[in-house]
Amino acid sequence: MPMMSGAACYHRHHPTFKRRRKAGHCFAIMMALIVGLASNKISAVSASMHYDNEGQEHSNNQERQEQRNNNNIAEQMLSTFFENLNHLEEQYGSNLVTVQDATDVYPILSQTNGGCPFDSRKFKMQQQEDKMPCYTPIVTIHDRITNPLEHSQYLPEVLLLSGLDTPKQMDMLGSSSIYETLKLLLECAACEALSPWVAPAAPTKAQPTLNDTMSEKTAIACRNELQSRGIDDDLRKWMARLVATRKIITLPIVDVAAFYSRLEMEESGQQSTTVDSESIASPWSQCDFPYPDHWKKPSSSSESSNNKCMSTFPSQLLNELFRSHAIQLGVAFHGQLDDFLLPNGWIGVPSWESEVSLSANAPPTIASVDEDAMIEIGLAYSGFGRSTSNNGATSYSVQPIPPKSKKVIDEEADNDCKGATMEHWAFSAGLTLKDESNSGTAPIWLEQCDGEYASEQPSHYDSLSLRSFIASVVSTRNEYPLCLPGFVVDETICLPENNDPHFFFDNASHLGSKLRMSLLAIELVEPWTSIRSIAGVELRDDDVIPLSQRLPENCPKARAMTLPESVLMKDVNITWTIGGAFTVTETAIMHGKWDVLDKKIFDCVTQPTKQELDAFFTILRDFEVMEGETAQEMEDDVSFTPVQNGITRWHPSQLNGKAGVMPAETTFTVSLDLSDYKVGDAIAIYALVRTDQREYSGENRPQSSFVNTRTNPDWSHTNTGMAGSSSAVQGRLDWFSVPVTITIGAQPGFFQSKQPIETSLRVSDIGLVSNDSPGIEDLFYPLLAAIIVVALVFFCAFCREESDGTDIFSVLKERRAIKRQKISMDEFFSEEAHSLELT
């Protein structure tokens, strides 16, 4: 049995390692070794074959016991991680996040021979059946209050995954980064859902509230707690908006058996697994996906059509996932790949060239409009996440990856990897060829794989499947980290690298880098725009609040301001921002009277389609002409400001600065003349934007949902998922914000403010204002008026003079009294009569 020196044991029991090991583990091993050495020394002095055999048996028993201890530690770490994931649903509720076992969501997977090497379901008090796949959690963030199931089919979907590698190549921090991303998003969303402006109302069926655990935490307290960790108001609102406007699907560990094997390797200090790889999962599960015929070289056309693919549980799980969703964008975390050895971390984007030259400095070759979009996304990831090396923090490089590894492209290579990689397969069905038999305009069908699972699935994918951009984020290193957040067995707090609670902003943090790239993928899946201020008054809340119902009848009141009638109406500044995109092709402000707009189209909940907009404006203009309205009256009904353009803060050119720092929002400003509106008019202010337009023609037309949803209004597909739920994508050119309603108020008095007053539904809801003390500008005019009145009173009282030349101030100063004179009525009228006679 190999001996562990005291120094080595001390190193592995260093406080950084204590976070993931029970105290006393190394001490027990050292004591056992001391006893063993003493026993061996005694047996050597008083030689006896009988004792030698017993010593050898004792040593073997120790080795087996140590192996069991290592297995037990790996099992405890995974059980702890699964418990932490399930606790997210317990803490925040199923209306916000769900944690489901893959075999429960997709029962067909329970037939797969997974051969889990440990009891993965013990933490749920369930028994692991023989040959049953490991417990594999699917964690989904979906705000079912803001986006009910019956209205959420167009909710954009994004995928985060890790653990699709061999044990040796596993990115050990990928799973932890997904867990930290989920925690941060949910915490920001739950905090934002608590209103700081009004006291919480009693819960009702029509207005659901948070769990009791979060209700105890006031809005102000949770905001302050996030502030202490570097999450300011803007960051909190942004991440809460992501939760309320996207469906985030995560697979923290795709191949749980392989991940367990890596943990076992690290705990035993070995470099290769002692468990038979075939008993846990195929070592080539990352390329166990169908490989389209048209990717093959001509020399391979005569080969047998039998293909070994979709044979492992991880690949079958991903196949079911993509078939039942409309995933547009995603990130897959990998460890360093043996085929692609680069000095630093890199972003891999799929390339359809059979050979590519990898270089940390060479720019990627762009072959199509879709690859152009993928390269741009990869460059944004690389700028938002940094890798560390001897030269300090540097950006990840962006590299194209071929359909198969270089070993597989070389037909003389002998290995079991016969399929495509997951990233290529995720977009493969979107490719079309004119000469493909029976394909027409439908996606190319993928070869049917051998095996029972493949025979139960159709050989074609529908028109929406497999059009996803999944970028490979390859780690800078494969070393076992000092701390695995989410996996800690003991109660010691496990912070990310450098024990930095602000790791989100840490340039040197691999965990923070992966977290930032995950957030960026969630952000980029769909464009959006939001109005930020009216006439210099910033709106307090974002336009979408998590866990809040969006009712069309409340649309005019959701975001609202009252603007008093005054000369300021001549020049009202509007500012708005744009996200979820790189390039702002066109943006403008639309404003018009609410009583003119069709509230079935402009409902604050759905985006109006091009057909609906064309029909509305055609009918509106015909009606205005029929009514004989003037040009100014038509403009007052609905009009647009001049078009602007630019780039957003996510453009790669904006992310080349200091890593870890959130770039400032890109804002646009325009001045509106509202002087023609009258008191009582309700004006709807919309921001609209057209983003990321790309030029293409002929065969180079885009096939991805990511490009088509923002450039092609005719792009419309629906995919029916489990339990009758459906996912869909609808292309459009223009994206509308939630409107802000400006109501023209009465002309203010001389001492009243002319500034607009926010009356948004959440701000002005019934309840006590808990954190809204009056500002100085609200007190200035009343105080000024009071001072003027008091001054006039004192002036009249102390400065007027009596008829005898004595002023009252002097009288008071000298404490003299002015005597009153009495006069009779006869004397008064006789004097009046005398004066009349004189006149």
HUMOSUL-V622942 format. One line per field, one symbol per residue. ss: DSSP state (H for helix, E for strand, C for the rest). phi: phi as a letter, one per 30 degrees, with the letter a starting at -180 (. if undefined). burial: 1 if it has 16 or more other C-alpha atoms within 10 Angstrom, else 0. A space follows every 50 residues. Layout:
BEGIN
ss->???
phi->???
burial->???
END
This chain:
BEGIN
ss->CCCCCHHHHHHHCCHHHHCCCCCCHHHHHHHHHHHHHHHHHHHHHCCCHH HHHHHHHHHHHHHHHHHHHHHHHHHHHHHHHHHHHHHHHHHHCCCCEEEE EHHHHCHHHHHCCCCCCCCCCHHHCCCCCCCCCCCCEEEEECCCCCCCHH HCCCCCEEEEEECCCCHHHCCHHHHHHHHHHHHHHHHHHHHHHCCCCECC CCCCCCCCCCCHHHHCCCHHHHHHHHHHCCCCHHHHHHHHHHHHHCEEEE ECCCCHHHHHHHHHHHHHCCCCCCCCHHHHCCCCHHHCECCCHHHCCHHH CCCCCCCCCCCCHHHHHHHHHHHCCCEEEEEEEECCCCCCCCCCCEEEEE CCCCCCCCCCCCCCCCCCHHHHHHHHHHHHHHHHCEEEECCEEEECEEEE ECCCCHHHHCCCCCCCCCCECHHHHHHHCCCCCCCCCCCCCCCCCCCCCC CHHHHCCCCCCCCCCCCCEEEEEECCCCCCCCCCCCCCCCCCCCCCHHHC CCHHHCCCCHHHHHHHHHHHHHHHCCCEEEEEEECCEECCCCCCCCCCCC CHHHHHHHCEEEEECCHHHHCEEEEEEEECCCEEEEEEEEEEECCCCCCC CCCCCCCCCHHHHHHHHHHHHHHHHHHCCCHHHHHHHEEECCCEEEECCC CHHHCCCCCCCCCCCCEEEEEECCCCCCCCCEEEEEEEEEECCCCCCHHH CCCCHHHHCCCCCCCEEEEECHHHCEEEEECCCCEECCCEEEEEECCCCC CCCCCCEECCCCCCCCCCECCCCCCHHHHHHHHHHHHHHHHHHHHHHHHC ECCCCCEHHHHHHCCCCCCCCCCCHHHHHHHHHHHHHHC
phi->.ddcddddddddceeddddbbddjdddddddddddddddddddddceadd dddddddddddddddddddddddddddddddddddddddddciddcbbbb dedddbedddddddhddbddcddchccdddidedebdccbcbddddbeed bcdcddcbbbbaicbdedcdddcdddddddddedddddddddddddcbdd dddbddbdbdddddddcdddddddddedcicdddddddddddddbbcccb bebdcdddddddddddddiccbdccedddcaddcddbcbecdeddddedc ddddddbcahccdedddddddddcbbdcbabccbdecddbccdbdbcccd bcddbbccadcddddccadddeddddddddedddbcccbdcjdbdddcbd cdebdedddddddcacdccdddddddcddddbbddddhchcddddceddd jdddddcddccddcdhbcccddccddacddddbcejcdddcddccdeihc dcdecddddddddddddddddddddadabbdcabhicdddcddbcdhbdc cedcedcdbbbccddaddddbcdccbbbbiacccdbaaccbadddcdddd ccciccdddddddddddddddddddddidddddddddbbbdedbblbcdc dedcccdddicdddddcbbbccccdddcejdccccccbbbbhdbdaaidd ddcddedddcbbdddbbbbdcdhidbbbbbdaccccdddccccdcdddde ccdcddbdbeeddcddkddcbbddddddcddddddddddddddddddccd cdddicddddddddhccdddccbdddddddddddddddd
burial->00000000000110011111110001001100100000010010000000 10001000100100001011101111111111011101101101111111 01101000110111111111100000010011111111111111111000 01111111111111111111111111111111011111111111111111 00000000110001000011011001000110000111111111111111 11111111111111111100001000000111111111111110000000 00000011111111111111111111111111111110000101111111 11011001100001000111101111111111111111000011111111 11111101100000001111111111111111000000000111111110 00110000001111111111111111110011111111110001111000 00111111111111111111111111111111111010101111111111 01001111111111100110011111111111111111111111001000 11111011100000000001000000000000010111010000001111 11011000110100001111010100100011111111111110000000 01111111111110011110100001111111111111111111100000 00111111110110000000000000000000000000000000000000 000000010000000000000000000000000000000
END
